Amino acid sequence: MQVGILGPLEVRAAGTAVALRGARMRTLLARLALDAGRTVPVSALADALWPTRTDARHALHSLMTRLRDALPAPEAVRTLPGGYRLDLPPDAVDAVRFEQLARAGRDALRTGRSAGAVEHLRAALELWRGDALADLPDVPFAVAAAARLDELRRTAREDRAEAELRTGADPAGVVAELHALTSAHPTRERAHALLLRALHADGRTAEALDHYARLRTALADRLGADPSPELRAAHLAVLRPERPRPRLPVPLTSFVGREAELALIAGRLADHRLVTLTGPGGAGKTRLAVAAGTDRAGGAVLVELAGLRDPDGVGPAARAALGTTAADVLLVLDNAEHLLDPVAAVVEELLHRHPGLRVLVTSREPLGTAGEALVPVPPLPVPPAGAPLAELAASPSVRLFADRAAAANPAFALTPTSTAGVAELCRRLDGLPLAIELAAARARSVPVEHLATVLDDRFAVLTTGARTAPPRHRTLAAVVAWSWDLLDDDERALVEALSAFPGTITPTAAEHVGRPSAPVRALLAALVDKSLLQPAAGAEVRYRMLETIREYGAHRLADRAHAARAAHARYFLQTAEAAVPELRGPDQLRRLPALLADRENLLGALRFAVDAGDVDTAVRLASAMSFPLTLHGDHTEAARLLRAALDLPGAASARGYSAAVAGYFLNSLLAGTTPAGLDRFRPAAGTDHPSAYAIGPLLAALSGDSGGAELPATPPSRTTPWGRALYWLLRALVRDHGGDLRRSADDLATAADRFAAVGERWGLATALTRLAAARLRLGDPDGAIDALRRARAPAAELGRDDRQRIWLATAHEHAGEPGAALAELAAVLAGAPAPHDIAQAHLRRGDLHRRGGDLAAADREYTDAERAAALNGEPGRPFRSAHHTARAHLSLARAAAAAPAERAALLVAAATDLRAALDAAPDHAALADTGVAGAALHRARGEPVAAAATLGAAHRIRGAADPLHPDVVALTRDLRRAMGEGFDTAYDRARRLDGPAATALLTRAVAPTR
């Protein structure tokens, strides 16, 4: 629904006008529309409709009801405490949209973006259909509002005229518009000043002078006033002898993005006379400078320096371009990086000689002269992987690729399928405009779906620049080579060695790969100045290298690459191993951020060790780097890295092998995965390493071997305080997998106390979170909430407490507080959770909606959960099992109210999801949850005895009844009503089974064919 008040009141829906009958109803809607999106008090509405009545509340309520009945979107009129609100988007009311566009136009005009100003202002003025609120001429509030809107309209007309004059538009049209405006409003001096300039631009100088003379006389006769300074300045501009206005070259392609940079340049040029755009080659500095200078009122000239080799030629080239027009002109000196000294000297001389001159320089390095203001030109932004398609398609880098690819191949168009691939390609190209344009040119011969796959050697692929482009811009390699050729030997050697870093670079790390005698820290600063490194955000001094620069440096390293990568791996092995003892105590927060920031470097070092067959380094590095991942909750990734190292030939003889195996088993257990081929690690339990005692019991827990090795009754005497705390956590995990939930909870409480004593946050948060889960299954939600609240503090200190908050929502639901649960989940999703936490939050919210009867909302949440879980690749088994279980419950809930044919199909869908959930179930807790859904399926099929037995088997497997779980509560209630004492008989018979028998019963109940 749209509401128009810039003319007679108008309501439209889907492009069709809607009739509103009755003057008061139209007056009421107009008053609400003036404050659309804001609450209008009852008193203000009553005054607008019945100025003389003292009590009009009942009449207003009745009229409001009639208005809602007449509107195509009655829900848009909302009743709120103390008043009413027209709840429409801002662009649904033409007056609001007009003000937004007019404000944007004025801002663009103020920052020198005249073409954009014209576009905004033209769109704003086209919204008017006549006088504002034209059909309410005698209503006091409407008269005042119309006067205000009319004044804004007149100002917008003046702004548009000024913007059109600046863009060089046909002045005749501007003259006609301004004649109409000044005739209707003869005292608007700004409009008269613009008219003088327009007449002069149209070659009607005599007419302009005559107009000024008549206006000056009229002002003196009628008002006794002199013309304003603005009018006098316009008159003087007409009197001055005309001079040619220099122009910049007109680009042949569209300009995409860079709104923030253009605004920054305009602001810098307003405050400084010398501005330098700095950035890496191919970032689009030249194009940005031309765009910034295009709308300059005094004109702009361009001096291209790339082809100039003689330093003595800089001054003559600049002076020849300026000629006699230096006042108020913008001098653009492009590509100054190879002539910094002479450019700096010439710029300083010109600025001293011509006070009105502004200079805009593009260079990969600052000039370093007095008064210079810098504007960094970074690559175009690219949204992260997994961002919504609309965000990807709207990003400047993707828009640039689409524009250039469509020019190269008329059949090209962004589609939902191709958008993510284009975004990934732009991401791999660092968002560099030139690289993106070169890649887009390949759309003529390579489908966009395959372009990213050929970028492994981008320098061989991206070689099809425009023939008329400067040589350094025809290929990606030439762009980077231009920067390389400007380096000295030490700078070149260091930047090539730094290409061994897949992540950010600290000065200390750089010193370990650079030449021993080189002044590395000074060289790093020089490479930043030359735009080959960029400072990385954060408190620690770090630098990042664009992937394009890194790949070029790796090509240049050639036979020196192995030595550089080996030095890189040695440094990060030492760093990771030195950090482990501190990570296990109160100082972990001091060391953890740096290790997490070096995650890509650690992974790169591990890849090198694996590729080089350096088994000892690979196993030690995987073991050391897995611990910060464990602390951060990335158990799946930690287990994956450890397994990659442990699978290397000869790994069993490597130093730290037993520690790596124990870490692998622990992270696999915490991640809820059951990896294959574990028996070959059994010999590690026989070593004398302090962690070897845990390998056998962890192996038994992972493989489901109830008769496997057991942990010792007490912690080993020779382990550290942290190791003793870990013992209690390990024993709790083993007991939990064996179905001994109560004793597992006791061990978790002990583990939490021990971790708290040594000040180790990960162990404390993990023990308390698992203790909360155990207490929930034991029917103690208050105890669970207490444990989770205690767990949040250490988890938040480690950077993420979303997992604890999601469990807290579950605890609130078990305590009968679904509102508190939904609020907790909303708070999680409003932050910046990891993808797997987003998925879990949506999954839990879907469960709450399902149990509350809103099945459509539950379906949406489950879909959102699936989408979030896939952001980092294929979802893991824990999520897949939980998601399929939730989907089965949803199908059963729908089946309860469905017609017979649909009901049968829904029961089949539930059974299919349950088989998938069973296949993915990573542990006994997930298996028990699948069993609860299986029991619900049996109940829906009219098989109460099987349903009760399946619930009993789930009790045995999880080690507790989970008596407050809403699905368990509902099933138990319904089955007791249907079966009476028979329920307890069937339930208890299954509950008393041993673990394997209970698992077999549940498996048969969920997937009868197995």
Secondary structure in CASP SS format (residue, H / E / C, confidence):
PFRMAT SS
TARGET T0000
AUTHOR 0000-0000-0000
METHOD secondary structure of the structure
MODEL  1
M C 1.00
Q E 1.00
V E 1.00
G E 1.00
I C 1.00
L C 1.00
G C 1.00
P C 1.00
L C 1.00
E E 1.00
V E 1.00
R E 1.00
A E 1.00
A C 1.00
G C 1.00
T E 1.00
A E 1.00
V E 1.00
A C 1.00
L C 1.00
R C 1.00
G C 1.00
A H 1.00
R H 1.00
M H 1.00
R H 1.00
T H 1.00
L H 1.00
L H 1.00
A H 1.00
R H 1.00
L H 1.00
A H 1.00
L H 1.00
D C 1.00
A C 1.00
G C 1.00
R C 1.00
T E 1.00
V E 1.00
P E 1.00
V H 1.00
S H 1.00
A H 1.00
L H 1.00
A H 1.00
D H 1.00
A H 1.00
L H 1.00
W C 1.00
P C 1.00
T C 1.00
R C 1.00
T C 1.00
D C 1.00
A C 1.00
R H 1.00
H H 1.00
A H 1.00
L H 1.00
H H 1.00
S H 1.00
L H 1.00
M H 1.00
T H 1.00
R H 1.00
L H 1.00
R H 1.00
D H 1.00
A H 1.00
L C 1.00
P C 1.00
A C 1.00
P H 1.00
E H 1.00
A H 1.00
V E 1.00
R E 1.00
T E 1.00
L E 1.00
P C 1.00
G C 1.00
G E 1.00
Y E 1.00
R E 1.00
L E 1.00
D C 1.00
L C 1.00
P C 1.00
P H 1.00
D H 1.00
A H 1.00
V E 1.00
D H 1.00
A H 1.00
V H 1.00
R H 1.00
F H 1.00
E H 1.00
Q H 1.00
L H 1.00
A H 1.00
R H 1.00
A H 1.00
G H 1.00
R H 1.00
D H 1.00
A H 1.00
L H 1.00
R H 1.00
T C 1.00
G C 1.00
R C 1.00
S H 1.00
A H 1.00
G H 1.00
A H 1.00
V H 1.00
E H 1.00
H H 1.00
L H 1.00
R H 1.00
A H 1.00
A H 1.00
L H 1.00
E C 1.00
L C 1.00
W C 1.00
R C 1.00
G C 1.00
D C 1.00
A C 1.00
L C 1.00
A C 1.00
D C 1.00
L C 1.00
P C 1.00
D C 1.00
V C 1.00
P H 1.00
F H 1.00
A H 1.00
V H 1.00
A H 1.00
A H 1.00
A H 1.00
A H 1.00
R H 1.00
L H 1.00
D H 1.00
E H 1.00
L H 1.00
R H 1.00
R H 1.00
T H 1.00
A H 1.00
R H 1.00
E H 1.00
D H 1.00
R H 1.00
A H 1.00
E H 1.00
A H 1.00
E H 1.00
L H 1.00
R H 1.00
T H 1.00
G C 1.00
A C 1.00
D C 1.00
P H 1.00
A H 1.00
G H 1.00
V H 1.00
V H 1.00
A H 1.00
E H 1.00
L H 1.00
H H 1.00
A H 1.00
L H 1.00
T H 1.00
S H 1.00
A H 1.00
H C 1.00
P C 1.00
T C 1.00
R C 1.00
E H 1.00
R H 1.00
A H 1.00
H H 1.00
A H 1.00
L H 1.00
L H 1.00
L H 1.00
R H 1.00
A H 1.00
L H 1.00
H H 1.00
A H 1.00
D C 1.00
G C 1.00
R C 1.00
T H 1.00
A H 1.00
E H 1.00
A H 1.00
L H 1.00
D H 1.00
H H 1.00
Y H 1.00
A H 1.00
R H 1.00
L H 1.00
R H 1.00
T H 1.00
A H 1.00
L H 1.00
A H 1.00
D H 1.00
R H 1.00
L H 1.00
G C 1.00
A C 1.00
D C 1.00
P C 1.00
S C 1.00
P H 1.00
E H 1.00
L H 1.00
R H 1.00
A H 1.00
A H 1.00
H H 1.00
L H 1.00
A H 1.00
V H 1.00
L H 1.00
R C 1.00
P C 1.00
E C 1.00
R C 1.00
P C 1.00
R C 1.00
P C 1.00
R C 1.00
L C 1.00
P C 1.00
V C 1.00
P C 1.00
L C 1.00
T C 1.00
S C 1.00
F C 1.00
V C 1.00
G C 1.00
R C 1.00
E H 1.00
A H 1.00
E H 1.00
L H 1.00
A H 1.00
L H 1.00
I H 1.00
A H 1.00
G H 1.00
R H 1.00
L H 1.00
A H 1.00
D H 1.00
H C 1.00
R C 1.00
L E 1.00
V E 1.00
T E 1.00
L E 1.00
T E 1.00
G C 1.00
P C 1.00
G C 1.00
G C 1.00
A C 1.00
G C 1.00
K H 1.00
T H 1.00
R H 1.00
L H 1.00
A H 1.00
V H 1.00
A H 1.00
A H 1.00
G H 1.00
T H 1.00
D C 1.00
R C 1.00
A C 1.00
G C 1.00
G C 1.00
A E 1.00
V E 1.00
L E 1.00
V E 1.00
E E 1.00
L C 1.00
A C 1.00
G C 1.00
L C 1.00
R C 1.00
D C 1.00
P H 1.00
D H 1.00
G H 1.00
V H 1.00
G H 1.00
P H 1.00
A H 1.00
A H 1.00
R H 1.00
A H 1.00
A H 1.00
L H 1.00
G C 1.00
T C 1.00
T C 1.00
A C 1.00
A C 1.00
D C 1.00
V C 1.00
L E 1.00
L E 1.00
V E 1.00
L E 1.00
D E 1.00
N C 1.00
A C 1.00
E H 1.00
H H 1.00
L H 1.00
L H 1.00
D H 1.00
P H 1.00
V H 1.00
A H 1.00
A H 1.00
V H 1.00
V H 1.00
E H 1.00
E H 1.00
L H 1.00
L H 1.00
H H 1.00
R H 1.00
H C 1.00
P C 1.00
G C 1.00
L C 1.00
R E 1.00
V E 1.00
L E 1.00
V E 1.00
T E 1.00
S E 1.00
R C 1.00
E C 1.00
P C 1.00
L C 1.00
G C 1.00
T C 1.00
A C 1.00
G C 1.00
E E 1.00
A E 1.00
L E 1.00
V E 1.00
P E 1.00
V C 1.00
P C 1.00
P C 1.00
L C 1.00
P C 1.00
V C 1.00
P C 1.00
P C 1.00
A C 1.00
G C 1.00
A C 1.00
P C 1.00
L H 1.00
A H 1.00
E H 1.00
L H 1.00
A H 1.00
A H 1.00
S C 1.00
P H 1.00
S H 1.00
V H 1.00
R H 1.00
L H 1.00
F H 1.00
A H 1.00
D H 1.00
R H 1.00
A H 1.00
A H 1.00
A H 1.00
A H 1.00
N C 1.00
P C 1.00
A C 1.00
F C 1.00
A C 1.00
L C 1.00
T C 1.00
P H 1.00
T H 1.00
S H 1.00
T H 1.00
A H 1.00
G H 1.00
V H 1.00
A H 1.00
E H 1.00
L H 1.00
C H 1.00
R H 1.00
R H 1.00
L C 1.00
D C 1.00
G C 1.00
L C 1.00
P H 1.00
L H 1.00
A H 1.00
I H 1.00
E H 1.00
L H 1.00
A H 1.00
A H 1.00
A H 1.00
R H 1.00
A H 1.00
R H 1.00
S C 1.00
V C 1.00
P C 1.00
V H 1.00
E H 1.00
H H 1.00
L H 1.00
A H 1.00
T H 1.00
V H 1.00
L H 1.00
D H 1.00
D H 1.00
R H 1.00
F H 1.00
A H 1.00
V H 1.00
L C 1.00
T C 1.00
T C 1.00
G C 1.00
A C 1.00
R C 1.00
T C 1.00
A C 1.00
P C 1.00
P H 1.00
R H 1.00
H H 1.00
R C 1.00
T C 1.00
L H 1.00
A H 1.00
A H 1.00
V H 1.00
V H 1.00
A H 1.00
W H 1.00
S H 1.00
W H 1.00
D H 1.00
L C 1.00
L C 1.00
D C 1.00
D H 1.00
D H 1.00
E H 1.00
R H 1.00
A H 1.00
L H 1.00
V H 1.00
E H 1.00
A H 1.00
L H 1.00
S C 1.00
A C 1.00
F C 1.00
P C 1.00
G C 1.00
T C 1.00
I E 1.00
T C 1.00
P H 1.00
T H 1.00
A H 1.00
A H 1.00
E H 1.00
H H 1.00
V H 1.00
G C 1.00
R C 1.00
P C 1.00
S C 1.00
A C 1.00
P C 1.00
V H 1.00
R H 1.00
A H 1.00
L H 1.00
L H 1.00
A H 1.00
A H 1.00
L H 1.00
V H 1.00
D H 1.00
K C 1.00
S C 1.00
L C 1.00
L C 1.00
Q E 1.00
P E 1.00
A C 1.00
A C 1.00
G C 1.00
A C 1.00
E C 1.00
V C 1.00
R C 1.00
Y E 1.00
R E 1.00
M C 1.00
L C 1.00
E H 1.00
T H 1.00
I H 1.00
R H 1.00
E H 1.00
Y H 1.00
G H 1.00
A H 1.00
H H 1.00
R H 1.00
L H 1.00
A H 1.00
D H 1.00
R H 1.00
A H 1.00
H H 1.00
A H 1.00
A H 1.00
R H 1.00
A H 1.00
A H 1.00
H H 1.00
A H 1.00
R H 1.00
Y H 1.00
F H 1.00
L H 1.00
Q H 1.00
T H 1.00
A H 1.00
E H 1.00
A H 1.00
A H 1.00
V H 1.00
P H 1.00
E H 1.00
L H 1.00
R C 1.00
G C 1.00
P C 1.00
D C 1.00
Q H 1.00
L H 1.00
R H 1.00
R H 1.00
L H 1.00
P H 1.00
A H 1.00
L H 1.00
L H 1.00
A H 1.00
D C 1.00
R H 1.00
E H 1.00
N H 1.00
L H 1.00
L H 1.00
G H 1.00
A H 1.00
L H 1.00
R H 1.00
F H 1.00
A H 1.00
V H 1.00
D H 1.00
A H 1.00
G C 1.00
D C 1.00
V H 1.00
D H 1.00
T H 1.00
A H 1.00
V H 1.00
R H 1.00
L H 1.00
A H 1.00
S H 1.00
A H 1.00
M H 1.00
S H 1.00
F H 1.00
P H 1.00
L H 1.00
T H 1.00
L H 1.00
H C 1.00
G C 1.00
D C 1.00
H H 1.00
T H 1.00
E H 1.00
A H 1.00
A H 1.00
R H 1.00
L H 1.00
L H 1.00
R H 1.00
A H 1.00
A H 1.00
L H 1.00
D C 1.00
L C 1.00
P C 1.00
G C 1.00
A H 1.00
A H 1.00
S H 1.00
A C 1.00
R C 1.00
G C 1.00
Y H 1.00
S H 1.00
A H 1.00
A H 1.00
V H 1.00
A H 1.00
G H 1.00
Y H 1.00
F H 1.00
L H 1.00
N H 1.00
S H 1.00
L H 1.00
L H 1.00
A H 1.00
G C 1.00
T C 1.00
T C 1.00
P C 1.00
A C 1.00
G C 1.00
L C 1.00
D H 1.00
R H 1.00
F H 1.00
R H 1.00
P H 1.00
A H 1.00
A H 1.00
G H 1.00
T C 1.00
D C 1.00
H C 1.00
P C 1.00
S C 1.00
A H 1.00
Y H 1.00
A H 1.00
I H 1.00
G H 1.00
P H 1.00
L H 1.00
L H 1.00
A H 1.00
A H 1.00
L H 1.00
S H 1.00
G C 1.00
D C 1.00
S C 1.00
G C 1.00
G C 1.00
A C 1.00
E C 1.00
L C 1.00
P C 1.00
A C 1.00
T C 1.00
P C 1.00
P C 1.00
S C 1.00
R C 1.00
T C 1.00
T C 1.00
P H 1.00
W H 1.00
G H 1.00
R H 1.00
A H 1.00
L H 1.00
Y H 1.00
W H 1.00
L H 1.00
L H 1.00
R H 1.00
A H 1.00
L H 1.00
V H 1.00
R H 1.00
D H 1.00
H H 1.00
G C 1.00
G C 1.00
D C 1.00
L H 1.00
R H 1.00
R H 1.00
S H 1.00
A H 1.00
D H 1.00
D H 1.00
L H 1.00
A H 1.00
T H 1.00
A H 1.00
A H 1.00
D H 1.00
R H 1.00
F H 1.00
A H 1.00
A H 1.00
V H 1.00
G C 1.00
E C 1.00
R H 1.00
W H 1.00
G H 1.00
L H 1.00
A H 1.00
T H 1.00
A H 1.00
L H 1.00
T H 1.00
R H 1.00
L H 1.00
A H 1.00
A H 1.00
A H 1.00
R H 1.00
L H 1.00
R H 1.00
L C 1.00
G C 1.00
D C 1.00
P H 1.00
D H 1.00
G H 1.00
A H 1.00
I H 1.00
D H 1.00
A H 1.00
L H 1.00
R H 1.00
R H 1.00
A H 1.00
R H 1.00
A H 1.00
P H 1.00
A H 1.00
A H 1.00
E H 1.00
L C 1.00
G C 1.00
R C 1.00
D C 1.00
D H 1.00
R H 1.00
Q H 1.00
R H 1.00
I H 1.00
W H 1.00
L H 1.00
A H 1.00
T H 1.00
A H 1.00
H H 1.00
E H 1.00
H H 1.00
A C 1.00
G C 1.00
E C 1.00
P H 1.00
G H 1.00
A H 1.00
A H 1.00
L H 1.00
A H 1.00
E H 1.00
L H 1.00
A H 1.00
A H 1.00
V H 1.00
L H 1.00
A H 1.00
G C 1.00
A C 1.00
P C 1.00
A C 1.00
P H 1.00
H H 1.00
D H 1.00
I H 1.00
A H 1.00
Q H 1.00
A H 1.00
H H 1.00
L H 1.00
R H 1.00
R H 1.00
G H 1.00
D H 1.00
L H 1.00
H H 1.00
R H 1.00
R H 1.00
G C 1.00
G C 1.00
D C 1.00
L H 1.00
A H 1.00
A H 1.00
A H 1.00
D H 1.00
R H 1.00
E H 1.00
Y H 1.00
T H 1.00
D H 1.00
A H 1.00
E H 1.00
R H 1.00
A H 1.00
A H 1.00
A C 1.00
L C 1.00
N C 1.00
G C 1.00
E C 1.00
P C 1.00
G C 1.00
R H 1.00
P H 1.00
F H 1.00
R H 1.00
S H 1.00
A H 1.00
H H 1.00
H H 1.00
T H 1.00
A H 1.00
R H 1.00
A H 1.00
H H 1.00
L H 1.00
S H 1.00
L H 1.00
A H 1.00
R H 1.00
A H 1.00
A C 1.00
A C 1.00
A C 1.00
A C 1.00
P H 1.00
A H 1.00
E H 1.00
R H 1.00
A H 1.00
A H 1.00
L H 1.00
L H 1.00
V H 1.00
A H 1.00
A H 1.00
A H 1.00
T H 1.00
D H 1.00
L H 1.00
R H 1.00
A H 1.00
A H 1.00
L H 1.00
D H 1.00
A H 1.00
A C 1.00
P C 1.00
D C 1.00
H H 1.00
A H 1.00
A H 1.00
L H 1.00
A H 1.00
D H 1.00
T H 1.00
G H 1.00
V H 1.00
A H 1.00
G H 1.00
A H 1.00
A H 1.00
L H 1.00
H H 1.00
R H 1.00
A H 1.00
R C 1.00
G C 1.00
E C 1.00
P H 1.00
V H 1.00
A H 1.00
A H 1.00
A H 1.00
A H 1.00
T H 1.00
L H 1.00
G H 1.00
A H 1.00
A H 1.00
H H 1.00
R H 1.00
I H 1.00
R H 1.00
G C 1.00
A C 1.00
A C 1.00
D C 1.00
P C 1.00
L C 1.00
H C 1.00
P H 1.00
D H 1.00
V H 1.00
V H 1.00
A H 1.00
L H 1.00
T H 1.00
R H 1.00
D H 1.00
L H 1.00
R H 1.00
R H 1.00
A H 1.00
M H 1.00
G C 1.00
E H 1.00
G H 1.00
F H 1.00
D H 1.00
T H 1.00
A H 1.00
Y H 1.00
D H 1.00
R H 1.00
A H 1.00
R H 1.00
R C 1.00
L C 1.00
D C 1.00
G H 1.00
P H 1.00
A H 1.00
A H 1.00
T H 1.00
A H 1.00
L H 1.00
L H 1.00
T H 1.00
R H 1.00
A H 1.00
V H 1.00
A C 1.00
P C 1.00
T C 1.00
R C 1.00
END
